[in-house]
């Protein structure tokens, strides 16, 4: 007897973890990247100072 639900649960957890990581990275980087696009020095200093995406 095969347990197909084990594969479904395993890959669902992998997919959910990947999605959460991608959303978290986007949420951290988006404000900094938008301020860089607008070339607003005040926002760049405020939003990108502690951002891992500033480089």
Order of alpha helices (4+ residues) and beta strands (2+ residues): alpha-alpha
